[in-house]
Amino acid sequence: MKDIVVSIKNLTVSVGQDKHKKHLVSDVSLDIPKEEIVALVGESGSGKTTTGLSIGRLLSPALTIEKGSIIFDGQDLLSVDDQTIQRMRGKDIGFVFQDPLQAFNPLFTIGFQIEEVLKYHTDLNRQERQKQILHLLDTVEIADPQRISKSYPHQLSGGMRQRAMIAQAIAGNPKLIIADEPTSSLDVTIQAKIVELFKELNRTLKLSILLITHDLGLVRHLSNEVVVMKEGKVVEAGHTKAVLTEPKHHYTRELLEAAV
C-alpha cells in the first residue's frame, strides 16, 4: 500500500452560471504517492492546469469548485481557511510555473525573492537565510550562486530562470511540487537538463511531484504514474510504462500517435 501525499476525490470545477455554466473539471480523482512523480497529461483545455491549481487554491475567482475533496496531511485543502492555505503554499506545496519571467517580480533580485519564502516559512536569521539562498541555488545546479542571487529575472537566460524558480519552490522544504509545463518554453537541450534536475530533486529531497504537461516524451522519462485527461475528465490512469506501452483509451492512443 503506497503512502499518499495528496488524494483528490470527485473534484468538479465550473465557470459561469445557470445555462452558461461549463464544467472545466468533472469528478476528477487521483492520488499522488509519497516520493513519486505523477504526470497529468492532456491537450490544452483538458482541465489539467485547473486541477493542479485547485490543490493550492490558486484558481481565478471566476471559477467555482462545486464539489470534491483534496486531502493533504489529513486536511481537506478545500475546507481550510485562507490563512492556513497561505501558510501551506511555499512551505508544504511548492509551485513551478511555465513562464518564470512572469512568475518572478521584475523589480526584485532572485535572492530577495527566495529570501521572502525563507522569511515566511523558516526560523532562519538573516545570515542563515543568505547562506541558504546560495545553497538552494547550488542545489539546482546554478554555477555562480552569488552572482545569480544578486541578478534580476530579466538578466538570466530562460533555463537559469527556471532553475531559480525551482530553487524558490523548494526553499520551504515542501512535500509536494506542482510543476505546470516547466520545460515548454525552453529549448530541447535545456529541457533535458531540467528533467534530470527534477529527477535528482525527487531522489535526494524525497519530493512528490505533480507534473502537468502535454509532452509525452517528458512523461516517459520523468514520471512513475500518469493520469490522462480529456475535456475535464480522467480517461486513463496507471503506471507510466503500462499506459504508454499498451494504452486502453483511444484518446491516449491519439496522443501517442501525435507525439511520434
Secondary structure as GFF3:
##gff-version 3
##sequence-region A 1 260
A	DSSP	beta_strand	4	15	.	.	.	ID=ss1
A	DSSP	three_ten_helix	18	20	.	.	.	ID=ss2
A	DSSP	beta_strand	22	33	.	.	.	ID=ss3
A	DSSP	beta_strand	37	41	.	.	.	ID=ss4
A	DSSP	alpha_helix	48	55	.	.	.	ID=ss5
A	DSSP	beta_strand	63	72	.	.	.	ID=ss6
A	DSSP	beta_strand	75	76	.	.	.	ID=ss7
A	DSSP	alpha_helix	82	91	.	.	.	ID=ss8
A	DSSP	beta_strand	93	96	.	.	.	ID=ss9
A	DSSP	alpha_helix	100	103	.	.	.	ID=ss10
A	DSSP	alpha_helix	110	121	.	.	.	ID=ss11
A	DSSP	alpha_helix	126	139	.	.	.	ID=ss12
A	DSSP	alpha_helix	145	149	.	.	.	ID=ss13
A	DSSP	three_ten_helix	153	155	.	.	.	ID=ss14
A	DSSP	alpha_helix	158	170	.	.	.	ID=ss15
A	DSSP	beta_strand	176	180	.	.	.	ID=ss16
A	DSSP	alpha_helix	188	204	.	.	.	ID=ss17
A	DSSP	beta_strand	208	213	.	.	.	ID=ss18
A	DSSP	alpha_helix	216	222	.	.	.	ID=ss19
A	DSSP	beta_strand	225	230	.	.	.	ID=ss20
A	DSSP	beta_strand	233	239	.	.	.	ID=ss21
A	DSSP	alpha_helix	240	245	.	.	.	ID=ss22
A	DSSP	alpha_helix	250	259	.	.	.	ID=ss23
###
